[in-house]
Amino acid sequence: MLLTTLLAVSLVFTYLLRIVEVSGDSMSDTLENGDKVIMTAFCNNPKQGDIVVFYASDAVTLDENGGLVFSVGIRQNLMKRVIAAEGQTVDFDFSAGKVFVDGKELDEPYISGLTHSDQGAFTGKYPVTVPEGYVFVMGDNRRASIDSRAKELGFVAADDIIGKVVFGISPFGKMDG
């Protein structure tokens, strides 16, 4: 019985769930550097508001005609919040620090600091519509986050998403599921 239980737990934490440590300050105050979270490997359809872990293999931006431009990405695992999924339109009022998706201002009680800066990914091209198979992500700490606003990242391919954060475990109670 004990062996079966250990095998089942081992399989769950090998293939279904993983404990991931937060690295960096881009998700503060929601998640701090060193926090531990549980991530599920099942994230086939990322939705607005999900916190995802992904491998930033390519930087995907737009050319002057709206076509996708691929360049070398950051080439590391990152953790960010999905702001818009495929087909949704993202816009900003950088002077007021506001983010809009599909024309509606986002209610973002989780952010640390307003969104006052563009990082060059789509300069002068907002609003942008997220292409099929991609998401637009941002860190909750907008002043310390390289995210979809940055030319080094841009849109994130859904295929590059490793998993979705489902629960914070350390410190206990930091983030609800």
Backbone hydrogen bonds in HBPLUS format (Angstrom, degrees):
<---DONOR---> <-ACCEPTOR-->    atom                        ^
c    i                          cat <-CA-CA->   ^        H-A-AA   ^      H-
h    n   atom  resd res      DA  || num        DHA   H-A  angle D-A-AA Bond
n    s   type  num  typ     dist DA aas  dist angle  dist       angle   num
A0005-THR N   A0001-MET O   2.96 MM   4  6.24 158.1  2.01 150.6 156.5     1
A0006-LEU N   A0002-LEU O   2.91 MM   4  6.13 165.3  1.93 152.9 156.8     2
A0007-LEU N   A0003-LEU O   2.94 MM   4  6.09 154.8  2.01 144.6 151.8     3
A0008-ALA N   A0004-THR O   2.90 MM   4  6.10 159.3  1.95 147.5 153.1     4
A0009-VAL N   A0005-THR O   2.92 MM   4  6.14 168.0  1.93 156.5 159.3     5
A0010-SER N   A0006-LEU O   2.90 MM   4  5.97 156.9  1.95 142.9 150.1     6
A0011-LEU N   A0007-LEU O   2.90 MM   4  6.12 158.5  1.95 149.9 155.2     7
A0012-VAL N   A0008-ALA O   2.96 MM   4  6.20 159.7  2.00 151.1 156.7     8
A0013-PHE N   A0009-VAL O   2.99 MM   4  6.20 167.9  2.00 154.2 156.8     9
A0014-THR N   A0010-SER O   2.93 MM   4  5.97 117.9  2.33 136.7 152.5    10
A0014-THR N   A0011-LEU O   3.27 MM   3  4.99 141.6  2.43  90.9 101.9    11
A0015-TYR N   A0011-LEU O   2.90 MM   4  5.89 166.2  1.92 152.9 155.4    12
A0016-LEU N   A0012-VAL O   2.85 MM   4  4.99 146.4  1.96 130.6 141.2    13
A0017-LEU N   A0012-VAL O   2.83 MM   5  6.01 162.8  1.86 155.2 158.0    14
A0041-ALA N   A0016-LEU O   3.00 MM  25  5.55 159.9  2.04 145.6 149.8    15
A0018-ARG N   A0039-MET O   2.81 MM  21  5.20 147.7  1.91 148.3 158.3    16
A0039-MET N   A0018-ARG O   2.78 MM  21  5.20 164.6  1.80 156.5 162.0    17
A0020-VAL N   A0037-VAL O   2.84 MM  17  5.37 165.1  1.86 157.1 162.3    18
A0037-VAL N   A0020-VAL O   2.86 MM  17  5.37 163.3  1.88 156.7 162.1    19
A0022-VAL N   A0035-ASP O   2.80 MM  13  5.33 166.5  1.82 158.2 162.9    20
A0034-GLY N   A0022-VAL O   2.83 MM  12  5.18 174.7  1.83 140.3 141.8    21
A0028-SER N   A0025-ASP O   3.22 MM   3  5.41 170.9  2.23 113.8 116.0    22
A0141-ASN N   A0026-SER O   2.89 MM 115  4.95 173.4  1.90 137.2 135.3    23
A0030-THR N   A0027-MET O   3.01 MM   3  5.84 112.0  2.49 138.0 143.7    24
A0031-LEU N   A0027-MET O   2.93 MM   4  5.22 170.3  1.94 126.4 129.6    25
A0035-ASP N   A0032-GLU O   2.96 MM   3  5.54 167.6  1.98 138.6 141.3    26
A0036-LYS N   A0170-SER O   2.87 MM 134  4.90 156.8  1.93 137.9 145.5    27
A0169-ILE N   A0036-LYS O   2.85 MM 133  5.64 162.7  1.88 142.4 147.8    28
A0170-SER N   A0036-LYS O   3.15 MM 134  4.90 153.4  2.23 141.9 136.6    29
A0038-ILE N   A0167-PHE O   2.65 MM 129  5.19 164.9  1.67 163.0 168.4    30
A0166-VAL N   A0038-ILE O   2.82 MM 128  5.82 170.9  1.83 161.2 164.1    31
A0040-THR N   A0164-LYS O   2.88 MM 124  5.42 158.7  1.92 155.2 152.8    32
A0164-LYS N   A0040-THR O   2.96 MM 124  5.42 146.8  2.07 148.8 156.0    33
A0050-ASP N   A0047-LYS O   3.02 MM   3  5.72 166.9  2.04 139.9 143.6    34
A0049-GLY N   A0082-VAL O   2.70 MM  33  5.23 175.1  1.71 150.2 151.5    35
A0082-VAL N   A0050-ASP O   2.71 MM  32  5.38 164.3  1.73 164.4 169.9    36
A0165-VAL N   A0051-ILE O   2.79 MM 114  5.50 164.6  1.81 155.8 161.3    37
A0052-VAL N   A0080-LYS O   2.81 MM  28  5.68 154.5  1.87 175.3 173.8    38
A0080-LYS N   A0052-VAL O   3.05 MM  28  5.68 151.0  2.14 156.5 163.5    39
A0053-VAL N   A0163-GLY O   2.89 MM 110  5.41 163.6  1.92 150.2 152.8    40
A0162-ILE N   A0053-VAL O   2.73 MM 109  5.55 145.3  1.85 138.6 150.3    41
A0163-GLY N   A0053-VAL O   3.28 MM 110  5.41 156.5  2.33 144.2 144.4    42
A0054-PHE N   A0078-LEU O   2.94 MM  24  5.53 157.2  1.99 154.1 161.5    43
A0078-LEU N   A0054-PHE O   2.82 MM  24  5.53 156.2  1.88 158.7 166.9    44
A0055-TYR N   A0160-ASP O   2.98 MM 105  5.45 157.8  2.03 146.9 149.9    45
A0057-SER N   A0055-TYR O   2.95 MM   2  5.70 129.2  2.22 108.8  93.6    46
A0056-ALA N   A0076-GLN O   3.01 MM  20  5.60 174.9  2.01 147.3 145.6    47
A0075-ARG N   A0056-ALA O   2.73 MM  19  5.10 155.5  1.79 159.3 151.3    48
A0073-GLY N   A0057-SER O   3.04 MM  16  4.95 148.5  2.14 132.7 123.3    49
A0059-ALA N   A0071-SER O   2.78 MM  12  5.11 170.5  1.79 142.0 145.2    50
A0071-SER N   A0059-ALA O   2.95 MM  12  5.11 145.4  2.08 143.0 152.4    51
A0060-VAL N   A0153-LEU O   3.06 MM  93  6.38 149.4  2.16 144.3 138.6    52
A0155-PHE N   A0060-VAL O   2.84 MM  95  5.22 149.5  1.93 157.2 151.0    53
A0061-THR N   A0069-VAL O   2.97 MM   8  5.15 158.0  2.02 148.5 152.2    54
A0069-VAL N   A0061-THR O   2.82 MM   8  5.15 157.2  1.87 135.5 136.5    55
A0063-ASP N   A0067-GLY O   2.77 MM   4  5.32 150.4  1.85 148.2 158.2    56
A0066-GLY N   A0063-ASP O   2.98 MM   3  5.26 166.4  2.00 116.4 119.7    57
A0081-ARG N   A0138-MET O   2.93 MM  57  5.42 164.7  1.95 143.6 144.7    58
A0138-MET N   A0081-ARG O   2.91 MM  57  5.42 154.4  1.98 149.9 157.3    59
A0083-ILE N   A0136-PHE O   2.76 MM  53  5.61 160.0  1.80 155.3 162.2    60
A0084-ALA N   A0136-PHE O   3.24 MM  52  5.13 155.9  2.30 140.0 142.3    61
A0136-PHE N   A0084-ALA O   2.89 MM  52  5.13 164.1  1.92 155.0 157.2    62
A0088-GLN N   A0085-ALA O   3.05 MM   3  5.78 162.9  2.08 144.5 147.8    63
A0087-GLY N   A0130-VAL O   2.74 MM  43  5.24 177.5  1.74 145.9 146.0    64
A0130-VAL N   A0088-GLN O   2.86 MM  42  5.66 167.8  1.87 168.4 166.5    65
A0102-ASP N   A0089-THR O   2.76 MM  13  4.93 158.0  1.81 142.4 150.1    66
A0090-VAL N   A0128-VAL O   2.76 MM  38  5.40 160.8  1.80 162.1 162.4    67
A0128-VAL N   A0090-VAL O   2.95 MM  38  5.40 153.7  2.02 151.6 157.1    68
A0091-ASP N   A0100-PHE O   2.88 MM   9  5.01 153.7  1.95 146.7 148.9    69
A0100-PHE N   A0091-ASP O   2.81 MM   9  5.01 164.8  1.83 152.7 149.1    70
A0093-ASP N   A0098-LYS O   2.97 MM   5  5.13 159.5  2.01 143.2 145.1    71
A0096-ALA N   A0093-ASP O   3.12 MM   3  5.52 129.9  2.39 106.5 118.5    72
A0097-GLY N   A0093-ASP O   2.75 MM   4  5.82 121.3  2.10 142.8 160.7    73
A0098-LYS N   A0093-ASP O   3.07 MM   5  5.13 152.5  2.15 137.4 136.9    74
A0115-THR N   A0097-GLY O   3.28 MM  18  4.26 158.6  2.33 113.1 107.3    75
A0106-LEU N   A0099-VAL O   2.86 MM   7  5.82 166.6  1.88 156.2 157.6    76
A0101-VAL N   A0104-LYS O   2.93 MM   3  5.40 158.4  1.97 149.5 146.8    77
A0104-LYS N   A0101-VAL O   3.08 MM   3  5.40 167.7  2.09 115.3 117.5    78
A0111-ILE N   A0108-GLU O   3.32 MM   3  5.87 170.9  2.33 117.8 119.9    79
A0112-SER N   A0140-ASP O   2.76 MM  28  5.94 162.6  1.79 145.1 145.7    80
A0121-ALA N   A0149-ARG O   2.86 MM  28  5.24 160.2  1.90 148.4 141.7    81
A0125-LYS N   A0122-PHE O   2.75 MM   3  5.22 155.1  1.81 148.7 147.2    82
A0134-TYR N   A0131-PRO O   3.20 MM   3  5.69 141.4  2.35 143.0 139.2    83
A0158-ALA N   A0133-GLY O   2.81 MM  25  5.51 173.5  1.81 139.8 141.6    84
A0135-VAL N   A0156-VAL O   2.83 MM  21  5.29 141.7  1.97 141.5 154.0    85
A0156-VAL N   A0135-VAL O   2.94 MM  21  5.29 172.1  1.94 156.8 159.4    86
A0148-SER N   A0137-VAL O   2.94 MM  11  5.33 162.7  1.97 148.8 153.8    87
A0144-ALA N   A0141-ASN O   2.96 MM   3  5.65 154.1  2.03 122.2 129.8    88
A0150-ALA N   A0147-ASP O   2.80 MM   3  5.54 164.5  1.82 129.8 134.9    89
A0153-LEU N   A0150-ALA O   2.97 MM   3  5.48 165.9  1.99 117.0 121.1    90
A0154-GLY N   A0150-ALA O   2.88 MM   4  5.78 129.9  2.13 157.1 172.5    91
A0160-ASP N   A0157-ALA O   2.88 MM   3  5.30 150.7  1.96 110.5 119.7    92
A0161-ILE N   A0158-ALA O   3.16 MM   3  5.38 162.1  2.19 107.2 112.7    93
A0174-LYS N   A0171-PRO O   3.10 MM   3  5.70 153.9  2.18 141.9 141.4    94
